């Protein structure tokens, strides 16, 4: 397992992060604890959750694991959680206001059974709360010792840039990370969001690196999924819905991943994970698994390094096709400077 600093901070984390959205919903406590144990066994140190995962049950399960394991094990864990989405039937039960974030953070600390959160993340932009209020709240949490660092999730480029520069203007503690969706099927963030994050010195924490399971090879062209898979149980599920994501480009990307996997004698999941983990600006890739077997397959990616030729082939197949302006050839031509 490799280790990288958490954005511009000096805190080191494993290059793969255990995501726990399935805990308490698709993965019961016993299996969740087995996943945490396995993750630590192979050198994993970074665990990510959120207050809304399974209605707070994910945090409870992690808290029970921390309380039941030796301190020399749990002290290695860099723990991340998030706040923003509704946690109560209350006009102030959601958002990035100081009031909601303060209550949300205190509730997360209680469920996790810890004195401080290593990385506290704004789960999404809040168009209602003034940005200064959110930044001052995060700053106060750091200074009070409730959190050590903070970051954002699902912010777009201008939101991220505005937040970073506003924190500097106000003399507040600055964010260190951004958690976006990023995988071979979702590369549009490379047009604005990735450059904005790298310019600000923020580390990227990609979620859904396997495209909701599409990049594992579990689905087949012209065969609508059935059975015990996410899309088999719910074909219209979220961003990875069958009718939304099952495009010709998607199948071309899957074919390219399969070719590399077969040539290397590894799983398609390992190839897709290795690709995103080695992208510029990435600090740690968030793994999500229902079962211990799925987690083991994903963790095997820690030992895989793609060649330049393999990466180029995957880049070509997954090119999202930027419009000519401002991200495509016409835009690049205007931005280039030749002396």
LOKOL-601886 format. One record per residue: x, y, z of N, C-alpha, C, O in turn. Coordinates in pm, whole numbers, padded with zeros to 5 digits, always signed. Layout:
XYZXYZXYZXYZ/...
***
This chain:
+00083-00119+00000+00000+00000+00000+00088+00125+00000+00178+00138+00082/+00061+00217-00091+00132+00344-00094+00062+00442-00001-00055+00424+00036/+00135+00547+00036+00079+00652+00122+00109+00787+00061+00215+00810+00003/+00011+00877+00076+00024+01010+00017-00029+01111+00118-00111+01077+00204/+00017+01234+00107-00033+01336+00199-00174+01378+00162-00213+01377+00045/-00249+01415+00263-00388+01456+00246-00390+01600+00194-00394+01697+00270/-00387+01611+00059-00379+01744+00000-00252+01815+00043-00144+01757+00045/-00267+01943+00078-00151+02022+00117-00112+01999+00262-00014+02057+00308/-00185+01916+00335-00152+01890+00475-00030+01799+00486+00021+01750+00385/+00015+01778+00607+00124+01686+00631+00077+01550+00676+00158+01465+00713/-00054+01528+00674-00113+01402+00720-00107+01298+00610-00158+01321+00500/-00045+01183+00636-00033+01076+00538-00153+00982+00547-00199+00948+00656/-00202+00940+00430-00313+00843+00424-00280+00739+00318-00198+00763+00229/-00344+00623+00327-00325+00519+00228-00383+00562+00095-00481+00637+00090/-00324+00513-00014-00367+00552-00148-00505+00498-00182-00567+00540-00280/-00554+00405-00101-00692+00358-00112-00761+00382+00021-00704+00361+00128/-00886+00425+00012-00966+00460+00129-01085+00366+00136-01146+00336+00033/-01119+00319+00253-01235+00232+00267-01361+00318+00281-01381+00386+00382/-01446+00314+00179-01574+00382+00184-01677+00294+00252-01678+00172+00232/-01763+00353+00333-01851+00274+00419-02000+00304+00397-02080+00290+00489/-02036+00346+00278-02175+00377+00251-02264+00253+00262-02383+00265+00291/-02208+00133+00241-02287+00010+00250-02310-00034+00394-02399-00114+00421/-02229+00017+00488-02239-00028+00627-02376+00005+00684-02423+00119+00676/-02441-00096+00742-02571-00074+00805-02686-00082+00708-02802-00069+00748/-02656-00102+00581-02762-00110+00481-02746-00237+00397-02831-00326+00403/-02639-00245+00321-02611-00365+00242-02512-00457+00313-02499-00574+00278/-02441-00403+00412-02339-00478+00485-02368-00468+00634-02368-00358+00690/-02393-00582+00700-02426-00578+00843-02300-00552+00925-02189-00549+00872/-02318-00534+01056-02207-00492+01141-02094-00594+01145-01977-00557+01141/-02128-00721+01152-02024-00824+01158-01937-00821+01032-01814-00825+01041/-02000-00813+00917-01925-00809+00792-01851-00677+00776-01740-00674+00724/-01911-00569+00822-01844-00439+00816-01715-00441+00899-01613-00388+00855/-01722-00500+01017-01602-00510+01101-01496-00597+01036-01376-00571+01048/-01540-00702+00966-01444-00788+00894-01376-00710+00782-01257-00728+00757/-01452-00623+00714-01393-00539+00609-01291-00443+00669-01182-00425+00614/-01324-00381+00780-01231-00288+00845-01104-00361+00888-00994-00310+00870/-01120-00480+00945-01002-00558+00986-00914-00592+00866-00792-00578+00873/-00977-00636+00755-00900-00672+00637-00828-00550+00580-00712-00559+00540/-00896-00439+00576-00839-00316+00523-00714-00277+00601-00612-00239+00542/-00720-00285+00732-00605-00252+00816-00493-00353+00796-00375-00316+00796/-00528-00481+00779-00428-00586+00760-00338-00559+00640-00218-00587+00645/-00394-00504+00533-00316-00481+00411-00253-00342+00408-00195-00302+00307/-00263-00269+00518-00198-00139+00526-00287-00019+00506-00239+00094+00500/-00417-00041+00494-00509+00071+00479-00520+00153+00606-00524+00099+00716/-00525+00284+00589-00533+00371+00708-00645+00475+00699-00672+00544+00797/-00711+00487+00584-00804+00596+00560-00945+00540+00547-00970+00454+00462/-01038+00587+00631-01176+00539+00633-01270+00657+00617-01257+00757+00688/-01366+00645+00524-01456+00755+00492-01602+00714+00516-01644+00606+00475/-01679+00800+00582-01820+00777+00605-01895+00909+00593-01839+01008+00547/-02022+00911+00635-02102+01033+00635-02217+01015+00732-02260+00903+00760/-02267+01126+00783-02374+01115+00883-02504+01059+00826-02586+01008+00902/-02523+01068+00695-02648+01020+00635-02639+00876+00583-02739+00823+00535/-02523+00814+00591-02512+00676+00544-02590+00585+00638-02559+00574+00757/-02694+00520+00583-02781+00431+00661-02837+00503+00783-02852+00444+00890/-02868+00632+00767-02928+00709+00875-02840+00721+00998-02890+00727+01110/-02708+00723+00978-02615+00733+01089-02561+00599+01135-02468+00594+01216/-02618+00489+01086-02576+00357+01131-02432+00325+01089-02361+00256+01161/-02389+00376+00972-02251+00354+00930-02154+00409+01034-02057+00342+01069/-02179+00529+01082-02092+00587+01185-02098+00505+01314-01995+00482+01377/-02217+00460+01352-02230+00375+01472-02143+00250+01459-02071+00214+01552/-02150+00184+01344-02076+00060+01323-01925+00084+01331-01852+00006+01392/-01879+00193+01271-01737+00227+01279-01698+00258+01423-01591+00218+01469/-01784+00329+01493-01758+00359+01633-01746+00234+01718-01659+00226+01805/-01833+00136+01694-01825+00011+01768-01694-00062+01736-01634-00123+01825/-01651-00057+01610-01525-00120+01572-01408-00052+01643-01320-00120+01696/-01406+00079+01643-01298+00153+01709-01292+00117+01857-01183+00099+01913/-01408+00108+01921-01412+00080+02064-01370-00063+02097-01326-00090+02209/-01382-00155+02001-01355-00296+02028-01218-00343+01981-01183-00459+02000/-01141-00255+01921-01010-00294+01871-00899-00225+01951-00922-00120+02011/-00777-00284+01954-00667-00225+02030-00633-00084+01980-00646-00054+01862/-00591-00001+02071-00558+00137+02037-00448+00144+01933-00449+00233+01848/-00352+00052+01938-00243+00056+01840-00293+00030+01699-00224+00064+01602/-00411-00030+01684-00473-00049+01553-00553+00074+01513-00533+00128+01404/-00640+00119+01600-00730+00229+01565-00659+00363+01558-00705+00454+01489/-00547+00377+01627-00472+00503+01621-00413+00528+01483-00380+00641+01449/-00400+00423+01402-00346+00439+01267-00451+00493+01170-00417+00539+01061/-00578+00486+01208-00685+00523+01118-00699+00675+01108-00706+00745+01208/-00704+00723+00984-00740+00862+00956-00888+00859+00918-00925+00802+00815/-00970+00921+01001-01115+00906+00991-01179+01030+00928-01154+01143+00970/-01261+01006+00826-01329+01115+00756-01480+01094+00761-01528+00981+00748/-01554+01201+00779-01699+01195+00768-01748+01325+00705-01669+01414+00673/-01879+01336+00688-01936+01450+00615-02066+01496+00680-02133+01421+00750/-02098+01622+00654-02227+01677+00697-02280+01771+00590-02203+01837+00521/-02412+01777+00577-02479+01870+00485-02624+01831+00460-02713+01916+00463/-02648+01702+00436-02780+01657+00396-02872+01640+00517-02825+01636+00631/-03003+01630+00494-03099+01628+00606-03074+01515+00705-03058+01399+00667/-03072+01551+00832-03059+01454+00939-03173+01466+01039-03180+01389+01135/-03264+01561+01016-03378+01580+01105-03490+01650+01030-03466+01724+00934/-03614+01626+01073-03730+01692+01015-03743+01829+01078-03825+01852+01167/-03659+01921+01028-03641+02051+01092-03594+02148+00984-03509+02110+00903/-03646+02270+00979-03598+02366+00879-03448+02388+00884-03387+02425+00783/-03388+02365+01000-03243+02381+01015-03172+02246+01022-03058+02237+01067/-03239+02141+00977-03183+02008+00984-03100+01968+00865-03071+01849+00847/-03060+02065+00783-02979+02037+00665-02902+02163+00627-02929+02271+00678/-02806+02147+00538-02732+02262+00487-02596+02279+00551-02552+02196+00630/-02529+02389+00515-02395+02419+00565-02394+02539+00658-02292+02608+00671/-02506+02564+00724-02510+02671+00823-02429+02632+00945-02407+02514+00971/-02385+02731+01020-02310+02704+01142-02394+02622+01240-02343+02532+01307/-02521+02654+01246-02610+02582+01337-02619+02434+01302-02601+02347+01388/-02647+02405+01175-02661+02264+01138-02529+02190+01146-02524+02079+01199/-02421+02249+01094-02293+02179+01095-02245+02151+01238-02187+02046+01264/-02268+02245+01329-02227+02224+01468-02299+02104+01528-02237+02020+01592/-02430+02098+01506-02507+01986+01560-02472+01855+01488-02462+01750+01551/-02454+01863+01357-02421+01744+01280-02285+01687+01322-02270+01566+01338/-02187+01775+01341-02054+01731+01382-02058+01669+01521-01999+01563+01543/-02127+01733+01614-02135+01677+01749-02201+01539+01748-02160+01449+01822/-02304+01524+01664-02371+01394+01655-02278+01289+01595-02277+01174+01640/-02199+01327+01494-02103+01234+01435-01997+01193+01535-01960+01076+01542/-01946+01288+01613-01846+01257+01714-01900+01156+01815-01829+01065+01858/-02027+01173+01853-02089+01081+01948-02105+00942+01889-02071+00842+01954/-02156+00934+01765-02175+00803+01703-02042+00731+01682-02033+00609+01702/-01940+00805+01643-01809+00745+01617-01731+00719+01745-01637+00639+01746/-01769+00785+01853-01702+00764+01981-01561+00817+01985-01475+00759+02051/-01536+00927+01916-01403+00986+01912-01408+01131+01959-01514+01193+01964/-01292+01184+01994-01284+01323+02040-01270+01421+01923-01305+01538+01936/-01220+01372+01810-01199+01459+01695-01209+01379+01567-01175+01261+01563/-01258+01445+01462-01263+01388+01327-01139+01436+01252-01107+01555+01256/-01070+01346+01186-00951+01387+01114-00984+01474+00994-00919+01576+00971/-01085+01436+00916-01125+01513+00798-01276+01527+00796-01349+01429+00781/-01324+01651+00811-01468+01677+00809-01500+01746+00677-01437+01845+00641/-01599+01692+00603-01625+01739+00468-01767+01794+00452-01864+01735+00500/-01776+01907+00384-01906+01958+00342-01953+01868+00229-01890+01862+00123/-02063+01798+00250-02104+01692+00158-02149+01744+00022-02147+01669-00076/-02189+01869+00013-02227+01930-00114-02241+02080-00091-02253+02126+00023/-02240+02155-00198-02260+02301-00194-02397+02334-00137-02493+02261-00159/-02406+02444-00064-02533+02493-00010-02559+02632-00067-02490+02727-00029/-02656+02647-00156-02682+02777-00219-02751+02876-00126-02763+02994-00160/-02796+02831-00010-02869+02918+00083-02775+02984+00184-02784+03104+00207/-02687+02905+00243-02600+02957+00348-02486+03040+00288-02421+02996+00194/-02461+03162+00342-02346+03240+00295-02217+03160+00312-02196+03096+00416/-02133+03164+00213-02009+03087+00216-01923+03124+00337-01862+03037+00399/-01919+03253+00371-01838+03295+00485-01881+03224+00613-01797+03188+00696/-02010+03203+00629-02061+03136+00749-02009+02992+00756-01968+02946+00862/-02011+02923+00644-01962+02786+00640-01813+02780+00670-01768+02697+00748/-01737+02868+00608-01592+02868+00627-01555+02904+00771-01463+02846+00828/-01627+02998+00830-01600+03034+00971-01634+02917+01063-01565+02894+01163/-01738+02844+01030-01774+02728+01111-01664+02622+01106-01624+02569+01209/-01615+02592+00985-01507+02494+00971-01383+02539+01046-01318+02460+01113/-01350+02666+01033-01234+02723+01104-01250+02706+01255-01155+02670+01325/-01369+02733+01305-01393+02722+01449-01382+02578+01496-01335+02553+01607/-01423+02482+01413-01413+02341+01450-01267+02299+01464-01230+02226+01555/-01183+02347+01370-01040+02315+01377-00979+02375+01502-00907+02307+01575/-01009+02501+01527-00949+02570+01642-00997+02514+01775-00927+02521+01876/-01117+02457+01775-01171+02397+01897-01122+02254+01917-01148+02193+02021/-01051+02200+01817-00999+02065+01828-01100+01956+01797-01076+01839+01825/-01216+01994+01739-01317+01895+01704-01284+01824+01572-01321+01709+01552/-01214+01894+01483-01168+01834+01358-01023+01879+01337-00978+01978+01394/-00952+01803+01254-00813+01840+01227-00797+01906+01090-00713+01995+01073/-00877+01863+00994-00876+01922+00860-01019+01922+00808-01107+01855+00863/-01041+01999+00703-01172+01993+00639-01158+01997+00488-01054+02037+00435/-01264+01956+00422-01264+01954+00277-01405+01962+00224-01499+01986+00300/-01420+01943+00094-01550+01953+00028-01578+01825-00052-01487+01750-00086/-01704+01804-00080-01745+01694-00166-01847+01748-00265-01937+01824-00229/-01832+01706-00391-01929+01741-00496-01937+01891-00527-02039+01937-00578/-01832+01966-00498-01826+02106-00539-01778+02112-00684-01695+02030-00726/-01829+02207-00760-01778+02229-00895-01664+02330-00889-01632+02383-00782/-01601+02356-01005-01479+02435-01006-01491+02573-00945-01409+02611-00862/-01592+02649-00986-01602+02787-00936-01634+02788-00788-01588+02877-00716/-01711+02692-00739-01744+02687-00596-01619+02658-00514-01595+02721-00411/-01540+02564-00562-01417+02529-00494-01320+02645-00490-01265+02678-00384/-01299+02709-00605-01205+02821-00613-01250+02937-00525-01169+02999-00456/-01379+02966-00529-01431+03075-00446-01409+03046-00298-01370+03135-00223/-01433+02922-00257-01418+02887-00116-01273+02897-00071-01245+02950+00037/-01181+02848-00152-01040+02852-00115-00991+02995-00102-00924+03029-00004/-01023+03078-00199-00973+03216-00195-01043+03299-00088-00983+03390-00030/-01168+03269-00062-01238+03342+00045-01178+03307+00181-01164+03394+00267/-01144+03180+00202-01081+03141+00328-00949+03216+00347-00916+03259+00457/-00873+03230+00237-00746+03304+00246-00769+03450+00277-00698+03508+00359/-00868+03510+00213-00898+03651+00236-00937+03677+00381-00903+03781+00437/-01008+03581+00440-01057+03599+00577-00955+03553+00682-00978+03568+00802/-00843+03498+00637-00742+03449+00730-00786+03325+00805-00747+03303+00920/-00869+03242+00740-00922+03122+00804-00843+02999+00760-00771+03001+00661/-00858+02892+00836-00798+02764+00798-00854+02725+00661-00974+02738+00636/-00766+02678+00573-00808+02644+00437-00839+02495+00423-00786+02414+00498/-00925+02459+00327-00957+02318+00302-00837+02245+00243-00745+02307+00191/-00840+02111+00253-00727+02032+00202-00768+01929+00098-00682+01874+00029/-00899+01901+00084-00940+01795-00008-01069+01829-00081-01146+01916-00041/-01090+01756-00191-01217+01759-00264-01252+01615-00298-01169+01540-00349/-01377+01577-00270-01423+01441-00300-01525+01447-00414-01642+01478-00391/-01482+01418-00538-01572+01419-00654-01596+01278-00708-01521+01186-00676/-01698+01261-00788-01711+01136-00863-01607+01140-00976-01598+01238-01049/-01530+01031-00989-01424+01029-01088-01395+00885-01125-01363+00803-01038/-01406+00854-01252-01375+00721-01301-01361+00727-01453-01375+00835-01511/-01335+00616-01517-01315+00614-01662-01440+00655-01740-01431+00692-01856/-01556+00648-01676-01680+00689-01741-01719+00833-01708-01806+00890-01774/-01655+00891-01608-01686+01027-01565-01556+01106-01557-01495+01118-01451/-01515+01159-01673-01389+01232-01681-01408+01382-01704-01310+01456-01713/-01533+01425-01713-01557+01567-01740-01503+01659-01631-01483+01778-01656/-01479+01605-01511-01423+01689-01406-01282+01736-01440-01231+01829-01379/-01219+01670-01539-01084+01711-01579-01084+01846-01651-00978+01908-01664/-01200+01892-01697-01205+02018-01770-01189+02139-01677-01119+02233-01712/-01251+02137-01561-01245+02253-01471-01215+02214-01326-01135+02280-01260/-01279+02108-01276-01271+02076-01134-01132+02029-01093-01077+02076-00994/-01075+01937-01169-00940+01889-01136-00837+02003-01142-00758+02016-01048/-00835+02085-01248-00740+02197-01248-00760+02292-01130-00663+02342-01074/-00886+02317-01094-00912+02406-00980-00859+02346-00851-00800+02418-00770/-00878+02217-00831-00830+02152-00710-00678+02150-00704-00618+02177-00599/-00615+02119-00816-00468+02114-00819-00408+02252-00798-00307+02267-00730/-00471+02354-00858-00423+02491-00841-00429+02533-00694-00343+02607-00646/-00532+02484-00623-00549+02520-00482-00472+02429-00388-00470+02452-00267/-00409+02324-00442-00334+02232-00358-00420+02132-00285-00378+02075-00184/-00541+02108-00335-00631+02014-00270-00612+01873-00327-00596+01856-00448/-00614+01774-00240-00606+01636-00284-00742+01585-00325-00842+01614-00259/-00748+01507-00433-00873+01451-00481-00897+01314-00417-00806+01232-00406/-01022+01292-00375-01064+01166-00316-01178+01109-00402-01294+01128-00367/-01147+01042-00512-01252+00998-00604-01349+00900-00540-01308+00802-00477/-01480+00926-00558-01580+00827-00520-01638+00764-00646-01631+00821-00755/-01695+00647-00629-01747+00567-00741-01640+00542-00847-01667+00564-00965/-01521+00496-00809-01414+00476-00908-01445+00362-01006-01382+00353-01112/-01541+00277-00972-01579+00167-01062-01708+00197-01137-01769+00107-01195/-01750+00323-01134-01869+00362-01210-01993+00287-01167-02072+00246-01252/-02011+00269-01035-02128+00198-00987-02131+00052-01029-02239-00007-01042/-02013-00008-01051-02003-00148-01087-01988-00174-01236-01954-00285-01276/-02013-00072-01319-02004-00091-01464-01864-00135-01507-01850-00217-01598/-01761-00082-01442-01624-00108-01486-01568-00241-01435-01452-00274-01462/-01648-00317-01361-01603-00447-01314-01631-00557-01416-01583-00669-01402/-01710-00525-01519-01744-00625-01620-01865-00708-01586-01893-00808-01653/-01939-00668-01482-02053-00749-01440-02174-00737-01534-02263-00822-01532/-02176-00630-01617-02288-00611-01709-02246-00641-01852-02129-00626-01889/-02343-00684-01932-02316-00720-02070-02404-00639-02165-02521-00611-02136/-02345-00602-02276-02417-00527-02379-02545-00601-02420-02544-00722-02444/-02655-00526-02427-02785-00579-02470-02842-00686-02377-02931-00761-02417/-02791-00693-02253-02847-00786-02154-02885-00707-02029-02802-00683-01942/-03008-00669-02022-03055-00589-01909-03029-00665-01778-03066-00782-01768/-02967-00601-01679-02925-00673-01558-03041-00726-01475-03147-00665-01467/-03019-00841-01416-03114-00902-01323-03035-00961-01207-02912-00967-01211/-03106-01004-01105-03039-01074-00996-02982-00981-00890-03020-00865-00881/-02889-01034-00810-02838-00966-00691-02724-00871-00722-02614-00885-00668/-02749-00776-00810-02657-00665-00833-02735-00537-00812-02858-00538-00808/-02664-00425-00800-02735-00299-00776-02834-00268-00887-02948-00229-00860/-02792-00284-01011-02882-00255-01123-02978-00369-01148-03086-00348-01205/-02942-00490-01107-03036-00600-01118-03155-00579-01028-03268-00614-01062/-03128-00522-00910-03235-00495-00814-03308-00365-00846-03427-00351-00817/-03237-00271-00905-03297-00141-00935-03229-00082-01059-03133-00007-01046/-03278-00115-01180-03215-00068-01305-03212+00084-01319-03131+00136-01395/-03298+00154-01248-03302+00300-01258-03225+00369-01148-03243+00489-01126/-03138+00296-01080-03067+00347-00964-02970+00461-01000-02873+00440-01072/-02998+00579-00949-02905+00691-00949-02832+00720-01078-02886+00704-01188/-02707+00764-01062-02627+00806-01176-02585+00690-01265-02556+00710-01383/-02583+00568-01208-02538+00454-01288-02653+00378-01353-02635+00265-01398/-02771+00438-01358-02890+00372-01413-02861+00312-01551-02788+00370-01630/-02920+00196-01578-02894+00121-01700-02921+00203-01825-02838+00209-01915/-03037+00267-01831-03073+00342-01951-02993+00472-01966-02980+00524-02076/-02941+00523-01858-02863+00647-01863-02718+00619-01900-02660+00690-01982/-02661+00518-01840-02517+00495-01857-02484+00394-01967-02369+00387-02012/-02582+00316-02012-02554+00213-02111-02538+00265-02252-02611+00222-02342/-02444+00355-02273-02421+00417-02404-02310+00343-02479-02242+00257-02422/-02294+00377-02606-02189+00315-02686-02051+00347-02629-01962+00262-02628/-02033+00470-02581-01904+00507-02521-01876+00419-02399-01764+00373-02381/-01977+00396-02316-01958+00311-02199-01910+00173-02237-01816+00121-02177/-01972+00113-02337-01932-00021-02378-01792-00022-02440-01719-00119-02426/-01755+00086-02508-01620+00095-02562-01516+00102-02450-01410+00040-02458/-01549+00177-02345-01458+00186-02230-01446+00049-02163-01335+00006-02129/-01557-00018-02143-01556-00149-02080-01471-00247-02161-01394-00325-02105/-01485-00243-02293-01404-00329-02379-01255-00302-02361-01174-00394-02356/-01220-00173-02350-01079-00136-02334-01025-00184-02199-00912-00234-02191/-01104-00170-02095-01062-00217-01962-01044-00369-01965-00948-00422-01908/-01136-00438-02030-01127-00583-02038-01001-00629-02110-00936-00725-02069/-00965-00560-02217-00844-00597-02292-00720-00585-02205-00635-00674-02203/-00709-00474-02132-00594-00454-02044-00592-00560-01934-00487-00617-01903/-00708-00586-01876-00717-00684-01767-00675-00823-01814-00601-00892-01745/-00721-00862-01931-00686-00995-01984-00538-01005-02015-00475-01108-01990/-00480-00898-02070-00338-00898-02103-00252-00907-01977-00146-00969-01978/-00298-00844-01869-00220-00843-01745-00255-00958-01651-00184-00982-01553/-00363-01030-01679-00405-01139-01592-00459-01091-01459-00438-01155-01356/-00529-00977-01462-00588-00921-01341-00737-00895-01366-00785-00913-01478/-00807-00852-01264-00949-00823-01279-00969-00686-01344-00880-00601-01341/-01087-00667-01403-01120-00536-01460-01127-00430-01351-01091-00314-01375/-01173-00468-01232-01179-00372-01122-01041-00318-01088-01025-00199-01065/-00942-00404-01086-00805-00361-01056-00756-00260-01158-00692-00161-01123/-00785-00285-01285-00741-00193-01391-00807-00057-01374-00739+00045-01380/-00939-00055-01354-01011+00071-01341-00965+00149-01218-00953+00271-01223/-00938+00079-01109-00893+00145-00987-00751+00198-01001-00721+00309-00957/-00664+00119-01064-00526+00164-01084-00523+00289-01172-00442+00379-01148/-00610+00294-01273-00612+00410-01363-00646+00537-01286-00575+00636-01298/-00753+00536-01208-00796+00659-01141-00700+00697-01028-00678+00815-01003/-00644+00598-00960-00554+00627-00848-00426+00695-00894-00364+00769-00817/-00387+00672-01018-00264+00733-01071-00291+00862-01149-00201+00915-01212/-00415+00912-01145-00444+01039-01214-00382+01156-01137-00368+01149-01015/-00344+01262-01208-00285+01379-01142-00379+01435-01035-00499+01453-01057/-00321+01462-00919-00396+01526-00812-00467+01432-00717-00518+01476-00614/-00472+01302-00749-00545+01208-00664-00464+01173-00540-00347+01134-00550/-00527+01186-00424-00465+01147-00297-00502+01005-00260-00414+00923-00232/-00632+00973-00261-00677+00841-00218-00809+00808-00286-00899+00892-00291/-00820+00688-00339-00940+00643-00409-01030+00567-00312-00985+00478-00240/-01158+00603-00312-01251+00546-00216-01311+00417-00270-01376+00415-00375/-01287+00308-00197-01338+00176-00233-01469+00150-00161-01483+00179-00043/-01565+00094-00234-01690+00053-00172-01717-00092-00206-01703-00132-00322/-01755-00171-00108-01779-00314-00134-01891-00365-00045-01902-00328+00071/-01973-00451-00104-02077-00516-00025-02020-00631+00058-02062-00653+00172/-01925-00704-00001-01874-00826+00060-01724-00820+00081-01656-00733+00026/-01674-00913+00161-01530-00921+00184-01458-00961+00056-01347-00914+00030/-01521-01046-00023-01461-01090-00149-01444-00972-00245-01340-00959-00310/-01546-00888-00254-01536-00769-00339-01425-00677-00291-01351-00620-00371/-01414-00661-00161-01309-00576-00106-01171-00631-00140-01081-00555-00175/-01154-00762-00130-01024-00822-00162-00985-00797-00307-00869-00767-00336/-01081-00809-00398-01054-00783-00540-01010-00638-00558-00914-00609-00630/-01080-00548-00493-01046-00406-00506-00909-00374-00447-00832-00298-00505/-00879-00433-00332-00751-00404-00267-00632-00456-00345-00521-00408-00329/-00655-00555-00431-00546-00607-00514-00492-00500-00607-00379-00512-00655/-00570-00396-00633-00526-00287-00721-00407-00213-00663-00334-00145-00736/-00386-00224-00533-00274-00154-00469-00139-00200-00524-00040-00127-00515/-00135-00320-00580-00010-00375-00634+00002-00359-00785+00100-00405-00844/-00095-00294-00848-00096-00283-00995-00053-00145-01040-00105-00044-00993/+00041-00141-01134+00081-00016-01198+00064-00034-01348+00124-00124-01407/-00014+00050-01409-00036+00042-01553+00083+00100-01628+00149+00192-01580/+00110+00046-01746+00215+00101-01829+00164+00227-01898+00044+00254-01900/+00256+00303-01954+00217+00424-02027+00128+00388-02145+00034+00461-02177/+00157+00276-02210+00077+00233-02325-00064+00193-02283-00161+00226-02351/-00076+00123-02171-00208+00083-02120-00289+00205-02080-00408+00214-02110/-00224+00299-02013-00294+00422-01972-00341+00500-02093-00453+00552-02094/-00257+00509-02194-00294+00582-02316-00414+00517-02384-00502+00587-02434/-00417+00384-02387-00530+00314-02450-00659+00340-02374-00765+00359-02435/-00651+00341-02243-00770+00368-02161-00812+00514-02174-00931+00545-02180/-00715+00604-02180-00746+00746-02200-00819+00769-02331-00917+00844-02337/-00773+00704-02434-00833+00722-02566-00977+00668-02568-01067+00734-02619/-00995+00551-02514-01128+00490-02515-01228+00568-02430-01347+00570-02461/-01180+00631-02324-01269+00699-02230-01278+00849-02252-01344+00919-02174/-01213+00900-02355-01217+01044-02383-01364+01089-02394-01437+01040-02480/-01407+01182-02308-01548+01223-02310-01584+01313-02426-01701+01347-02444/-01485+01353-02504-01516+01435-02622-01555+01577-02587-01671+01616-02599/-01458+01653-02543-01484+01792-02505-01532+01872-02624-01482+01855-02735/-01631+01961-02604-01674+02049-02713-01557+02135-02759-01464+02161-02683/-01562+02179-02885-01449+02253-02942-01406+02371-02856-01287+02402-02845/-01506+02438-02797-01473+02555-02715-01560+02554-02590-01681+02532-02600/-01503+02577-02471-01365+02620-02447-01268+02507-02415-01149+02531-02399/-01319+02382-02405-01231+02275-02357-01162+02197-02468-01061+02132-02442/-01214+02202-02589-01157+02125-02698-01045+02196-02772-00979+02284-02717/-01027+02157-02898-00912+02205-02974-00912+02356-02992-00807+02420-02982/-01029+02415-03020-01033+02560-03040-00996+02634-02912-00923+02733-02916/-01046+02586-02801-01015+02650-02674-00869+02634-02637-00805+02729-02591/-00816+02513-02657-00675+02490-02625-00587+02579-02711-00486+02632-02664/-00624+02594-02839-00546+02680-02928-00542+02823-02879-00439+02889-02892/-00650+02872-02825-00651+03010-02774-00575+03024-02645-00523+03132-02615/-00567+02914-02565-00496+02922-02438-00346+02899-02452-00268+02943-02367/-00307+02832-02558-00163+02804-02577-00086+02932-02598-00135+03028-02658/+00036+02932-02546+00123+03048-02568+00255+02999-02626+00323+02915-02567/+00290+03048-02737+00417+03011-02800+00507+03134-02804+00464+03243-02842/+00631+03114-02766+00725+03226-02762+00812+03227-02887+00898+03315-02901/
***
